[in-house]
Amino acid sequence: MRTATPQQLIEHALAGSSAEHTIALARVGSSANLRWANNTLTTNGAMRDVQVTVISFRGTSDGVATGAITGTAATLEQVESLVTAADAAAAVADPVQDATELLTAAEATAPSEPWDDPAEQTSIEVYRDFAAELGEIFTRARDRRQVLYGFVDHEVVTTYLASSTGVRLRHTQPSGHYGITGKNEALTSSAWVGGATRQFTDVDPAALETDLIQRLEWSERTVSLPAERYQTVLPPTAVADLLIYAYWSAGARVAHEGQSVFSKRGGGTRIGEQIVAPQVRLHSDPAYPGLECAPFVQAAASSNVSSVFDNALPLRSTDWIADGRLTSLLQTRHSAGLTSQEVTPAISNLVLDVEGGSGTTQDLVAGMDRGLLVTCLWYIREVDPQNLLLTGLTRDGVYLVEGGEVVGAVNNFRFNESPVDLLSRFDAASATQASFSREWGDYFPRTATPALRIGDFNMSSVSQAQ
């Protein structure tokens, strides 16, 4: 069996399907990573894989049935197996609710890369400068009797999308992230720093080291505090942790059915309502500098926030919240028909801007008489979808602030808060900057957020997590 190009795999899928219409996507992933522990590089690796999705569409007496199958495929024979399975699934499926007309080539007007170009790749070479500096950081950490652990990953995914209606689109998505955890020699305190990048040329390992050193120095003094509401500064990474969950919860159909914080009492959605402070803007844009992402819909399956019928639909800059008002929800063409709103599909980046926000996280800390600085959050789960109440834990550094200065580290907490409510209650915001969610960044790495200062953040119980 001979390995085929992604274009050949897709064209073979379209030609071999017996369905009335077919969509095929090929995602060619190339990744490279480094991992280290105890101040020593432990593993490195590079991988490449090809995932092909075949979606078959069959007309019925009362609608359209679909079958969607995704699998690893590098040869034409492997694609034939996917096509057979997708056609068979569509043949026995019931009609779907989200059926709409598939886009034609003339309607698929989003920017696209040259179809015939090969998939792009990354390699360990992307870390050449980063790895050299990392070795020097390991040496200095040993001298300070500190130990470092961490992981970096870089991935390039090239997606080819084609349909029996003539669509041919291609998009390349580079993404990467890095994280370093530092501990003291006794392993009784820890601190984390990390972020996202497209190419690793903008990552400064020395700056990461400086931040780790400072946080571990803060941890040399420890203070036990009870659970209560504290004035709290959430850095951009923690704000991203919370807002990504809110974004994923902003499905229009779920809101229309009365199941979310974005549902209107009595029926419908809250689009048009003031839901947060008036200086807040939450938006997405495929062309946002530094956070560039796919300019067209790529859906391997339908869900509450996506539809396979919308594949190739152009994406544009979208305000989800503007001037504090809910302006859009994650809308497929099907849900837009239900809600009588514009079609606003999900976009794989998210930006929070606060009018008047300025300075840095440290500037917000300097403005506190007494409170907490939280490094990052983790194990975030939903408690109540009706108000988007979330619970979770603090991690790798919660610091006590007195007189505008950090004076020590405190115990971890469990928190209970709603990100929608927090966007109404904050009392100060820094400037927006590129950020990285510690909890969700592996799945959604492209965010830009400010730090926020909350007057009464609810630390609901003390956590024993160390």
Secondary structure as UniProt FT lines:
FT   HELIX           6..16
FT   STRAND          21..37
FT   TURN            38..39
FT   STRAND          40..60
FT   TURN            61..62
FT   STRAND          63..72
FT   HELIX           76..92
FT   TURN            97..98
FT   TURN            105..107
FT   TURN            115..116
FT   HELIX           124..127
FT   HELIX           128..143
FT   TURN            144..145
FT   STRAND          146..163
FT   TURN            164..165
FT   STRAND          168..184
FT   TURN            185..186
FT   STRAND          190..197
FT   TURN            201..202
FT   HELIX           205..218
FT   TURN            219..220
FT   STRAND          222..223
FT   STRAND          229..234
FT   HELIX           236..248
FT   HELIX           252..256
FT   TURN            257..258
FT   TURN            261..262
FT   TURN            265..266
FT   TURN            271..272
FT   TURN            278..279
FT   STRAND          280..284
FT   TURN            286..287
FT   TURN            289..290
FT   HELIX           308..310
FT   TURN            311..312
FT   STRAND          318..322
FT   TURN            323..324
FT   STRAND          325..326
FT   HELIX           333..339
FT   STRAND          350..354
FT   TURN            355..356
FT   HELIX           361..366
FT   STRAND          370..384
FT   TURN            385..388
FT   STRAND          389..402
FT   TURN            403..404
FT   STRAND          405..410
FT   STRAND          413..417
FT   HELIX           419..425
FT   STRAND          426..429
FT   STRAND          433..435
FT   TURN            438..443
FT   STRAND          447..449
FT   STRAND          452..462
//
